[in-house]
């Protein structure tokens, strides 16, 4: 050792504390874990950002690299962020910046990048010296009003500067862009969502704080990934939203095309979120070479800047369904594990959809309150100055003389304060006024500004004094964000019970579906029932057990998605091919695994979802005569447990449903043979939870009161007639013109005589002569006949025999097979005659 270096000296510690090494290790690891959890890996529930995201955006804000400025070198932004706010490696900061600019990673990119920012094939971004970036317009909304004391600030790592602890966040970014990260002992994986849907759900929660997850799902249909694709099954989405955890199956979007004679190809146009396209293509090629997938002749990636396009050519004679299922099983479907974990008050919490939005609304309420207080203070200060200027103008000659005779500015301010009772700030402003501001025009402008400032003070005071007005401001600002940035949903939600759908392998055919009171259900091919002349007994259609009876029969296609409305006012979605196919003499199988019906709940009406148009409504009528119209879009997202279609009184039941478009007349028929016809627009559109309005005035009281039997929607030029069928098997057809139009809630007109022979009305339908009827009795007899067999007569008649039912039996249900579906049979039937 050199002689220049002084000898080290021992320094005695002031205190020495003895601890067990396992205790020290445990505490140190907990401290480290919490530092990673709160300081790096988990997003804040309020703005949806981790510290590194927040610091990058704030650094860009401070640099002025906004959406309206020119792009700045990424290396400059990274350096500024690292030097001032985020003392970590530059590669970690740049990786975060890159991801915020990738439109295939972020549903709504927060950074507008210029240059090579990577690709879906896993290609890395160019070095930061080669790329440029600036804030996107939407990311500026996260920092809106940050300079108005809306959020708390803290010192940066070296106490030179201050940085925000959270951003004001004008929209719920946690759900909109999602987040992912691995902390110590926990991880988060929040999927992105559609901006407009999330904003609608937030407004719904503000308006109805007691909203359930199901209510919010009326707006938020499910995650909306930037790469599109399909989410398989709604149950998994509901589970994720209700508990904060769930597993979503995400399936690629593809279609089978014909490209040569007897040749097909599969074209993939969308891939699951975060999938590596190049790796998927490579793995498919490996499976083809190893013989795992047969029938593929060529595979190529034709993707470009306009989107994904992977083409798989099939060999001649190859079964595209088999190849498609193999691709789905191994390559084109993946699981997205939802873990909605975020920081709430600095602590990690798994949040449901409702709790996530509640945290955002609470944050936004605080931001708007603090902003209003800031703006109010600014406005009051300005009003105070303007009051001084107006007072000075009123005494302009004396003020000017006092200032002119003062020795200096300080004496002038003192004189103004003592002579005219100006405050210090008013006096300071007056002595600095220019002579030009004493003109009459300037005076008028000051008075106008003062009135505007006073109006702003009143507005801000009202917001601070009224919770409802403050919430209205939040909602209005959310709607402005939606109007500016909302776009169409990219990810579709499809139903499927298995790993791979077999729907395409099921042949399309028209079937008859039979349901009983005890919830037995089955389907049978329509062809099993040949048309008969009216008045026949029909044939056995179901072996109903003792004590049970048929409750509904309807025609459908095996590929139809049906809305099944029940007497309890619920609606369920049903796929026809899921109903077991059984023979005529079979009883059917329990529907417990298909529809979750309650005791006493029966299907009373069925609507094919393919028949919906954007502007159409679902029109419903109840036993007690209430009628309501609800927009068809309100029935887009139906859970397996069903959703409410109509709120019913205790003694009421939902009877019938029609799809209408605002141009039809509604005809309501009762069990005692009365009908009323009125314009459907007399019934305004209302929500699913509404009861409806009175449609027909029913005769009788108590147990002797009449009840609604059915509903028909027809327009003035409709070529169909009104078919009425009674329990004892009698019926008739009558032209719509026979029923004069009335106002809603009248007694109506007599339609058919419901005497001892006919019995009460069971159903009313709109039919053409070529339509076929399928009528089924309570004991399982089924009959199919052509509507033209039933003669057209006037109102207030007895009708003719349609179905010969036994004395202890009755017609339970009637459905119509449209002429298009029944055409071939009708022609053969007519030719045989």
DAHU-V740501 format. One record per run of one state. SS is the DSSP state (a for helix, b for strand, c for the rest). FROM is the first residue (numbers start at 0). TO is the last residue. If there is no record, write none. Layout:
ss->SS from->FROM to->TO
ss->SS from->FROM to->TO
//
This chain:
ss->c from->0 to->19
ss->a from->20 to->40
ss->c from->41 to->42
ss->b from->43 to->43
ss->c from->44 to->49
ss->a from->50 to->62
ss->c from->63 to->70
ss->b from->71 to->72
ss->a from->73 to->83
ss->c from->84 to->88
ss->a from->89 to->100
ss->c from->101 to->109
ss->b from->110 to->113
ss->c from->114 to->130
ss->b from->131 to->134
ss->c from->135 to->135
ss->a from->136 to->142
ss->c from->143 to->151
ss->b from->152 to->154
ss->c from->155 to->160
ss->b from->161 to->163
ss->c from->164 to->171
ss->a from->172 to->176
ss->c from->177 to->177
ss->b from->178 to->181
ss->c from->182 to->185
ss->b from->186 to->189
ss->c from->190 to->193
ss->a from->194 to->206
ss->c from->207 to->211
ss->a from->212 to->215
ss->c from->216 to->228
ss->b from->229 to->231
ss->c from->232 to->233
ss->a from->234 to->242
ss->c from->243 to->243
ss->b from->244 to->250
ss->c from->251 to->251
ss->b from->252 to->259
ss->c from->260 to->261
ss->b from->262 to->269
ss->c from->270 to->275
ss->a from->276 to->288
ss->c from->289 to->294
ss->b from->295 to->300
ss->c from->301 to->302
ss->b from->303 to->303
ss->c from->304 to->305
ss->b from->306 to->306
ss->c from->307 to->308
ss->b from->309 to->313
ss->c from->314 to->318
ss->a from->319 to->329
ss->c from->330 to->331
ss->b from->332 to->338
ss->c from->339 to->339
ss->b from->340 to->343
ss->c from->344 to->345
ss->b from->346 to->349
ss->c from->350 to->351
ss->a from->352 to->393
ss->c from->394 to->394
ss->a from->395 to->404
ss->c from->405 to->407
ss->a from->408 to->419
ss->c from->420 to->422
ss->a from->423 to->430
ss->c from->431 to->433
ss->a from->434 to->437
ss->c from->438 to->438
ss->a from->439 to->464
ss->c from->465 to->465
ss->a from->466 to->484
ss->c from->485 to->490
ss->b from->491 to->493
ss->c from->494 to->501
ss->a from->502 to->504
ss->c from->505 to->508
ss->b from->509 to->515
ss->c from->516 to->518
ss->b from->519 to->524
ss->a from->525 to->527
ss->c from->528 to->530
ss->b from->531 to->531
ss->c from->532 to->534
ss->b from->535 to->535
ss->c from->536 to->537
ss->b from->538 to->539
ss->c from->540 to->548
ss->b from->549 to->556
ss->c from->557 to->559
ss->b from->560 to->565
ss->c from->566 to->568
ss->b from->569 to->574
ss->a from->575 to->577
ss->c from->578 to->579
ss->b from->580 to->580
ss->c from->581 to->587
ss->b from->588 to->589
ss->a from->590 to->592
ss->c from->593 to->601
ss->b from->602 to->607
ss->a from->608 to->610
ss->c from->611 to->615
ss->b from->616 to->621
ss->c from->622 to->624
ss->b from->625 to->630
ss->a from->631 to->634
ss->c from->635 to->641
ss->b from->642 to->643
ss->c from->644 to->652
ss->b from->653 to->659
ss->c from->660 to->663
ss->b from->664 to->669
ss->c from->670 to->672
ss->b from->673 to->678
ss->a from->679 to->681
ss->c from->682 to->683
ss->b from->684 to->684
ss->c from->685 to->691
ss->b from->692 to->693
ss->c from->694 to->694
ss->b from->695 to->695
ss->c from->696 to->700
ss->a from->701 to->703
ss->c from->704 to->706
ss->b from->707 to->713
ss->c from->714 to->719
ss->b from->720 to->725
ss->c from->726 to->728
ss->b from->729 to->733
ss->c from->734 to->734
ss->a from->735 to->737
ss->c from->738 to->744
ss->b from->745 to->745
ss->c from->746 to->747
ss->b from->748 to->749
ss->c from->750 to->750
ss->b from->751 to->751
ss->c from->752 to->759
ss->b from->760 to->766
ss->c from->767 to->770
ss->b from->771 to->776
ss->c from->777 to->779
ss->b from->780 to->785
ss->a from->786 to->788
ss->c from->789 to->790
ss->b from->791 to->791
ss->c from->792 to->795
ss->b from->796 to->796
ss->c from->797 to->798
ss->b from->799 to->800
ss->c from->801 to->801
ss->b from->802 to->802
ss->c from->803 to->809
ss->b from->810 to->816
ss->c from->817 to->817
ss->a from->818 to->831
ss->c from->832 to->832
//
